[in-house]
Amino acid sequence: MSIQSDALSETIISAKNLSKTVLTANGSLTILSDIHLNINRGESLAIMGMSGSGKTTLISLLAGLDTPSSGTITISGQPLTAMTEDDKARLRNQFIGFVFQNFQLLNNLTALENVMLPLEIIGHPQAKDKALNFLDRVGLSHRYHHRPSQLSGGEQQRVALARAFVTQPSILFADEPTGNLDQKTGKTIIDLLFALNEENKTTLVLVTHDQSLATLCSRTLMLENGKTA
């Protein structure tokens, strides 16, 4: 399948009749039910709700990391739910960046190598120079050759931000990006996240429990028991 950017479309992510049900020892469990959602290009959306409301499941479905039980998702005009796993991977490499609560850095790689990795996967000819530039922009020019175990939590999340933005994705998904950080460090990460987001004109979709973080977004989606509240 050829993956093309639909630059003329205002809606970059669309979900229709989206549901997710899983089997448990006690029978079927509905995590999400009949979600309808359109996200515009360049918009910032906070997904909020109580623990267990389906926030992380929703963001995983929208990013193509999980498969819905029913419904459809399109990203940049492409039918995500009709794609093979290889096509989904190509779309993510082309359009999507991720920031996770637990950083998801590779422990055997340095900060520089972690940021270079997504560029190397797509064969970028100047992966090192671009990675160095983004590490500079998140204030880690003195930490290029340190491994994650040698970095603080805030420094690890800054590496993760640099890695997420280095491919200049059209969409950035962030799942509780400040959840493992103290308040002061979390504010630094939030400021960096929105500064880089504005600079790169990225569509930002984030899951958070933090109301102050959500208010920085252009829109908030509340989930309650797997449905939009």
Secondary structure, DSSP 8 states (H G I E B T S, - for coil): ------TT-SEEEEEEEEEEEEEETTEEEEEEEEEEEEEETT-EEEEEESTTSSHHHHHHHHTTSS--SEEEEEETTEEGGGS-HHHHHHHHHHHEEEEETT----TTS-HHHHHHHHHHHTT-TTHHHHHHHHHHHTT-TT-TT--GGGS-HHHHHHHHHHHHHTT--SEEEEESTTTTS-HHHHHHHHHHHHHHHHHHT-EEEEE-S-HHHHTTSSEEEEEETTEE-
